[in-house]
């Protein structure tokens, strides 16, 4: 393991942001965050702000051994909750609400986490240690106020649920769902990475390449959404400590349930901040929020996903 850690990386405001594997070498890119905290809807949005800092004029890459060494001695916060979701289901709203709190760090869809997890599809040897180290360093205590850590995963990370659960068994888990026909329409209007045919490894959704090639893009998206619902059902069947949340219950209930899960007291000032923030779009804070309109005609392709969702909700109500 490499012994030399650049002295400036001991500053907790330098953080890992990217992974690459080239010429049989695993490397990590670092960026300086200064006084910039994770308040934006997505981690990538924060990165855009950080690129303006003069310390980031020079691109810094090191061996991944540096990541492991720094993580070993970091003063960090252990994750309190992992949020898995089906996309377009209030997960960004939820994470943005808690990003408003002075005591919370919210890591929202961190590309580095995704790069490491998906690399495990190629080589599984060291990913456990690398992922844990990355979470530790991004959860470092940069101020004394911060003592709660929320990690919002990418939607397809439910494929890695058992792996993540094994890494952080003490963390709570929230599974956030929504009626698939509503997610389907939202994704057709503005597709995310997982909604675009062929953009992600098909094995993430229990497909092979041959099956992928036979699917119409709409049928592919329908399959992905059904996969999410069935994965949630399987998780709940085997882990009674997991919490299922449904977008249909409304934003206030989602936030209240998460606050209870984290054992946070009532905070009227925070609630007022939430009301002010959510007059605007959760993903695009510069835009006023407008309720989505959904088509009245439900495509036949999405019917299996709808059935899986209804079974999930019904089974949850019985517990």
N, C-alpha and C positions, 0 to 999 in steps of 0.2 A: 504494500500500500504506500502511496506517495506520502512522504513526510512533510514536504514543503507546502505550507498554506500561505498564500500571499497575505501579508500582515493586514492590509486594508479590509480583507474579507471577515476579519474578526469583529468588525463593526456590524451590528445586527441590522443596519439599514441597507446592507448589501444582501441581496436575496437571489436564490436560484430561480430561473424563469424558463429555461429551455433545455431539452435533452437531445443529444445526437449520438449516433453510433456509426462511426466511419473508420475504415481500415482496422477493424477489430478493436477499436478503442471507444469506450463510453465516456462522453464528455458533458459538462454542464456549463451553460451560459449564466452569467451573473449580471444583475443590474442594481444600480443604486436607487433607493426609494426616498431617502431623505425624510422629509416631513409629510410625505404622501402616504396615506393609509387606504385600506381597501373599502372605499365608500361607493365606487361605481357599480353598476349592475353586473358587470362581468370583469374577471381578472384582466382580460385583454384591454379593457377600457382604461384600467389603472396603468398598464404597461405603456399605453400611448402617452399618458401624462408624464411618466417617468422618462421617456425618451427625450423630453425637452431639457432635462437636467444636464449640466455640463459634464458631470462625472460619467455620463453614459455616452459621451462622444466617442470613446474608445470601447470597442466590443471586447468583453472579457470572457474567455473560455478556460476551464481547467479540467483536469482529470476528475472523474466522478468520485475518486478517493477523497478529494477535498470536501465534497458534500458530506460524506460519511464521517470524516474527522470533525468537521464543525458541528454536525448534528449530535455527536457524542457529548459535547460540552455545552450545548446551547441551553439557555434558560428559556424553556418553551412551555406552551400550554398544550396539554393533551386534548385531542378533539372531544367535545361534549356531544356532538350529534353529527351524523351523516344524513344528508337529504338526498334520497333517490326519487326520481320523478319521471313522468311520461312526456314531458315538455308541454309548454303552453297551458300549464295547470296551476299557476300561481306560485311556482317555486322562486321566480325572480322577485315577485312581490314580497314573498316571505323573507328571502334573504336581504332584500333592501330594507325591510322594516327593522331587522336586527342590526344591520350595518349602521343605523342611526344611533344605536346605543354606544355610549362611551366605554362600556365594559366588554364589548363584543368584537372579535375578529371574525369576519365572514370571508371565506375563500370560495368564490363562486366560479365554478367551471374553469379550473386552472389548467391551461394547456400542458404544463409540465406533468401534472398527474395523469392526464390522458396519454401523453407520449410514453410514459413509463408503463402504464397498464397495457397499452396496445403493443408495446415492444415485447411483453411477456408472451404474446401469441407466436413470436419468433424464437425467443430464448427466455427460459423461465428461471435461469440460475440465480440471478442476483436481484431480481425486481422487488422482492419483499423488502430487503434492506434499503434499497434505493428509495422506494415509495415512502417508507416510514421516515427516512431521513429528510425527504423533501417536505413532508407534512410538518415535521418538527421545526425545520428552519423557517418555513412560511408562517408558523405559529409562534415564532419567538416573541417574547415580551419586550416590545419596544417602548411601552409606557407602563407605569405601575397600575394604571386603571384597567388595562386589558386582562381579563381572567376567564373569558368564555370563548370557545372556538367552535364555529359552525363550518362544516364543509359541504357545499352543494356540488354534487357530482354532475357530470354530463349524463344525459338520460340513458345512454347505452352502457353506462358503467354498472347497471344492474346485472349485466353479464358477469362482472367481477365481484358480485356481492359477497360470495363466500370468502374470497381472498381478502377483501377489505375488512370484513367482519373478523377474520382471523388475525389481522394485523392490529385491530383496535377493538377487542372484545368488550371493553368497558364503555365504549361510546354508545349513546342512544341512536336509534335509527328511525327516521320518518320516511314512509313511502307515500308520495303525493300523487294522486291520480285525478283523472277527469274523464268525462264521457268521451269516448273515442271519436264520435262523429264531430264533436266540437274541435278536438285537437286536429283531426283530419282536415277540416275546412281551414283552420288557421295555418297549418303547414302548407297547404296548397297555395295560399295567398302569399306567404313569405317562408319558404322552406328552410329548415335547419339542416345541418350536415347529415343527420341520420335519416332525413326525409328524402334525400336525393339518391336515386338509384345508383349504387356502385361507389359512392364516396367513402364508405367505411367497409371494413372487412366483413363479408357476409356471415362468417362464423359468429360474430357478435350477436346475431339474431337467429342462430341455429339454422343457417342456410349454407349450402355449398355453392361453388361458382356456377355449376351447371343449373341449379335451381334458380339462382339469381338471374341468369341470362334468359330464363323463360318468363320472368315476371314483368308485366306491364308496370310502369312507375307507380300508378295508383294502387295496384295490387301489392307492390312492394311496400309502400307506406302503410297500407292496411295490415300487412303481415307484421311489420315492426310494431305497430300499436297493439296488435293482439299479443305479440310476444311480451311486451311490457306488462300487460294485465295478467297474463298467465305466470310470469316470473314473480310478480307481487303475490299472487295467490299461493305459489309454492313456498315462498319465503315465510308468509304468515302461517302456513300450515306447520312449519317446522320450528318457528321462533316466536313464541308467545310474547316476547318483550318488545317486538317491533310495533310501531305505531302507524296505522293507516290514516291518511288524511285525504279528504275529497274536496276538490275545488267547488263543488256544488254547495258545500256548507257555508261558503262566503268567506271573505277576507278576514273579517273580525274573528271568526271562530278559528281559522287557521293560525292566526297570530296568537290568540289566547291559548290554543292547545300547545303550540311550541313554547310559549312562555312557561306554561305549567310543566312541560317536559323538562325544561331547564331550571325549574324551581325559582323563577324570577318573581319578585313581588310586584304588586300593582304600581304603576308609575304614570301619573297623569300627564306629566310633561312629555314623556316619551310618546304617549298615545296622541297627544296634540301634534307632535312632530310627524307622526305617521299620517294623520289626517291631512296635514299640509302637503306632505310628500306625494300622497296618492291621489291628489288632484291631477297629477301628471302621470304619464305612462311609465310603468315600472322599468321597461327596457330602454326607453328613450325619454329621459327626464325633462328634455326641453319641449316635449309635446304634451298638450292637454290630453287626459285620458278620455277615450270614447269607447263605449261598450261595443264589442264585436257583434256583427250580424251574421247569422248562420243560415245556410241554405235549408229550406224546408224538406227538400228531397234528399234522402239518405242513400248514398251509393251502395249497391249490393255488396261490393267488395269489403266494406267496413262492418258488415253484419256480424261475422265471427268475433271481431274485437268488441263490439257492443255487448254481445252475449257474455264474453269473458269478463267484461267490466261489471255487468249486472250480477254475475255469479260471485265476483270478488266482493262487491258491496253487500250482497245478501249474506254471504258467509261471515263477513265481518260483523254484521248486525246480530248474528246469532251468538257471538262470543261475548 
